Amino acid sequence: MALAKMKLVTVIGVMNALDEATTALGRTGVFQPDETAEFFSDNESMIPVNSANEYSPLLEKLRDLMNGSGIRARIVDAPEYDDMSLNDAQKIIDSADEELGEMIGRRDQLLSEIQTCDANIEKAKHFVGLDLDLKKVDECEYIITRFGRLPKDSYQKLNAYSENPYVEFFPCTRDDAYNWGVYVTPLSEADNIDRIFSRLYFERVDISDIHDTPQHYVDEQARLKADLMKQETNEKNRIDAYAKAHVDELLKLFTALSKHHAYISIKNHACKYRSGFVLVGWIPAEYEGQIKKVLSPIESVECTFTKAKEEMKHSPPVKLKNRFFFRPFEYYTEMYGLPNAAEIDPSWFIALTYTLLFGIMFADVGQGIMLLIAAIFMYKKLKMPLGALLIPCSVSSVIFGFLFGSVFGFEHLLDPVYKALFGLEEKPIDVMEGSTTMILIFGAVGIGVVLLIIAMILNIVSSFKRGDIGNALFGTNGVAGLVFYSSLVLGLAGSMLLDLHIMNTAYVLCLIVLPLILIFLREPLSKLIKGEKKLFENGVGSFIVDNLFEMFEVALSYVTNTMSFLRVGAFILVHAGMMKVVFVLAGMFGPVGSTITVILGNIIVMALEALLVGIQVLRLEYYEMFSRFYIGDGRKYEPVTVSNIQK
C-alpha cells in the first residue's frame, strides 16, 4: 500500500562507451531516462547528444511491409538477432521490399481500381432506365443535359414552375431521400434553368466518362471488376505465401530493430561534457544491483545512485505498488492523477471506501451475484480493468444484501435463514419501515463524517510528508480544520441525538472559534513558520476581505460534503422502491407474464443501479474525499522497453 522506492542513476563515461552503456541500460527494461542537463546547475558546457535514430526509417519500412502482408507486429524471442548490424538489417529489408513490396503495391493498385469500378457502377446504376447513348446526347449543340439527384421534397416543389416549359425533371430511379434523373434545357435558357435547380438543391453527377447507354456501362464495369478481383486474389495468395514462409524472420528482425530503436532513445537523453558523457535516469531501488551488474563490465563508465527523496525538486516518477486487493483500484487512482513522490498513494483508501459504499448502495444478494459473474467475465475474457475492481464490490453487495434481506427484490425470501441461524422471525433490517428510514439517513451521514475525518487525517500526514507544515497545521483540512469539524459534529450530534449538552462557552471558544481563527490566518502563519518576513502580500485590509469570502466557502464545503453522503442512504431506499414497483407491475399479469416482468425488471434495475451507483460512489471519492487530501500531480514511471516504444 505504498509507492515503490525510486533512485536516481547518474552514469558518466567516455563518449566511445555511450552506445554500449545505453544498450546495457535498455536491456534491463527498468531504466527511465530524464533530461540530464536539468540536474546540473553548471550545465552551460553540456551539449545534448540528439543523435539521429537511424533505425527509425528501417523500422517504419518493415512495419509497412508487415502490415501490408497481414503480419501482426509483435515482439518475439530472438537473441540471435540482438547483435545484427544496421547494414545487415538494411539488406534483409531491401530484399523483402523488392519482392514483397512490389506484390503489395500491385495488390493495392488493383484494390484501388476495384474501388473505382464500384464508384462507377454506383454512379451509373441510378440512370439505367435511360435507353440513350449518352455520348450522342453530350454531342448535341443546342441543348444541355444535367444528370444528378434531386431531394424528394424539392421534386414536389417543381409544381411551382409548371408555367415554365423548360423546368422539367425526368426521374430514372428513386431511393429514400432522392430522385435520380436528368433535366434538359435549351442552350439559351441554361443559366436560368441551372439557377432554378440549384435553389432546389439539385446535385449534379459527372457522367462524362459514360460513352454508351448507362446499362451497357454498368455491365462493362462489372466485367472489369470481376477480372480485377481475380488478379487481386492471385496477388493476395502470393503475398500470403511469402508471409507464411518469412514470418519468423520478419518478426525477429522487427524485434531487433525495435530494441535498437529503444536504446537510441535513451542515448538522446545524454549530454556531452568535455570528452565524455553524462546520463541520468530513474529506476526502482530494488534494481540497483542489476544496474551495477550490467554497467560494471564497461570500461570507463561509472554510475552513482541517489535516493528519490533527495531529488524531489526534479519530480521523481511514480510506480504504484499495492497488494492484490488494492491493485485493481489503481485504475481509479490513475484516472484522477498519480500521486507525486511526496504523497500518499490513495489506492488502498479508495479500495476500502469504494467497496464499502458500493456494497451499501447496491445491496442485493441475487443482483450482487449476477454482478459478480459479469465482473469476472469482464476481467477474465474482456480484460477490462473495471471488471477487476467490480469483483470485490459485488461481493460487498452480496454481504449487505444479506444484511438487508433483499434477493432480486424479494424482501423476505431469507427469513427462514435468519430464523435458522439467528433465531429471528424476519430480517434484522427492513429498509422500508419508517423508523428504519431515519436510521439509514443518519447512518449515511455518520459514514460521511467518519470518512471526511479520515480524509483530513490523511491530508495532515501527507502535508507533513511534503514538508507543508502550514497546511498540515492551519489548513481547512489540517489540524485546525479537523478540530473544528469534529468538534462541531460531536457537539451537534450530542445535543440533537444523545441529549448531551457539551457545547458550553469554553468548548465553543477553544474547539470551534479558535480553529476557525487559525484557518483564517493560515497564510501568514504558514509564512511565519517558513521564516518569511512579508506576511501579508497585498496588505492586511486586502487579506481580511479576501479571506472573509474564503471562510464562507470553507464553512459551506463542510456542510455540502457531509450532506453529499445522504445519497448513500437514499440509494438503499431507491433500490427497495424500484423493486416494489416491479412487483406491482408483475401483479397485473398472469403467472407467465408476472415471471417475465420480474426477470426483465431485475435486469433493468440491476443495469441502471450498477451504473448509477458506480458513478455516484466515484463522485463521492473524487469530490468529497480526494479533494481534501490528494493532489495527484505525479508522473508515471515509464521505463524504456520495446513495448513502450511501440505505443
HELIX and SHEET records of a PDB file:
HELIX    1   1 MET A   15  ALA A   17  5                                   3    
HELIX    2   2 LEU A   18  THR A   28  1                                  11    
HELIX    3   3 THR A   36  PHE A   39  5                                   4    
HELIX    4   4 TYR A   55  GLY A   68  1                                  14    
HELIX    5   5 PRO A   79  TYR A   81  5                                   3    
HELIX    6   6 LEU A   86  ALA A   96  1                                  11    
HELIX    7   7 ASP A   97  GLY A  101  3                                   5    
HELIX    8   8 GLU A  102  ALA A  124  1                                  23    
HELIX    9   9 LYS A  125  PHE A  127  5                                   3    
HELIX   10  10 LEU A  134  ASP A  138  1                                   5    
HELIX   11  11 LYS A  152  GLN A  156  1                                   5    
HELIX   12  12 LYS A  157  TYR A  161  5                                   5    
HELIX   13  13 LEU A  187  GLU A  189  5                                   3    
HELIX   14  14 ALA A  190  ARG A  199  1                                  10    
HELIX   15  15 PRO A  214  LYS A  267  1                                  54    
HELIX   16  16 ALA A  285  TYR A  287  5                                   3    
HELIX   17  17 GLU A  288  LEU A  295  1                                   8    
HELIX   18  18 ALA A  308  HIS A  314  5                                   7    
HELIX   19  19 ARG A  327  PHE A  329  5                                   3    
HELIX   20  20 GLU A  330  TYR A  336  1                                   7    
HELIX   21  21 SER A  347  MET A  361  1                                  15    
HELIX   22  22 VAL A  365  LYS A  380  1                                  16    
HELIX   23  23 PRO A  385  PHE A  404  1                                  20    
HELIX   24  24 ASP A  415  PHE A  422  1                                   8    
HELIX   25  25 GLY A  434  ARG A  466  1                                  33    
HELIX   26  26 ILE A  469  PHE A  474  1                                   6    
HELIX   27  27 VAL A  479  LEU A  497  1                                  19    
HELIX   28  28 THR A  505  VAL A  508  1                                   4    
HELIX   29  29 LEU A  509  VAL A  513  3                                   5    
HELIX   30  30 LEU A  514  PHE A  520  1                                   7    
HELIX   31  31 ARG A  522  LYS A  530  1                                   9    
HELIX   32  32 VAL A  540  MET A  563  1                                  24    
HELIX   33  33 LEU A  566  ALA A  586  1                                  21    
HELIX   34  34 PRO A  591  ARG A  619  1                                  29    
HELIX   35  35 LEU A  620  PHE A  626  3                                   7    
HELIX   36  36 SER A  627  PHE A  629  1                                   3    
HELIX   37  37 VAL A  642  GLN A  646  1                                   5    
SHEET    1   A 2 ALA A   2  LEU A   3  0                                        
SHEET    2   A 2 LEU A 320  LYS A 321 -1                                        
SHEET    1   B 4 GLN A  32  PRO A  33  0                                        
SHEET    2   B 4 GLY A 276  PRO A 284 -1                                        
SHEET    3   B 4 MET A   6  VAL A  14 -1                                        
SHEET    4   B 4 VAL A 301  LYS A 307 -1                                        
SHEET    1   C 4 GLN A  32  PRO A  33  0                                        
SHEET    2   C 4 GLY A 276  PRO A 284 -1                                        
SHEET    3   C 4 CYS A 271  TYR A 273 -1                                        
SHEET    4   C 4 MET A  46  PRO A  48 -1                                        
SHEET    1   D 4 PHE A 169  ARG A 174  0                                        
SHEET    2   D 4 TYR A 178  PRO A 186 -1                                        
SHEET    3   D 4 ILE A 143  PRO A 151 -1                                        
SHEET    4   D 4 GLU A 203  ARG A 204 -1                                        
END                                                                             
